[in-house]
Amino acid sequence: MTELDSTARAIVSEIALADPATRHVHLDKLHGVISKYALTGNGIPRQLRQLQEDLTNEAIEARFDNLPV
């Protein structure tokens, strides 16, 4: 296991333990890890891509939750 894999696992664990309503705030950390995977030339793990998509959707929904109707 590489240092990058360890970092990715730590961030995934942190997100898993976070409050579901605010876990999207960890999106920047996840973007950083995914960028590092891309720079290494290795594939980005599917779990990380899926988590990125989920958090992005949650962040978008959170923006619209505070809009008046």
Summary of the structure (lengths in Angstrom):
residues: 69
radius of gyration: 13.4
end to end distance: 49.2
largest distance: 49.2
contacts: 156
relative contact order: 0.15
helix: 77%
strand: 0%
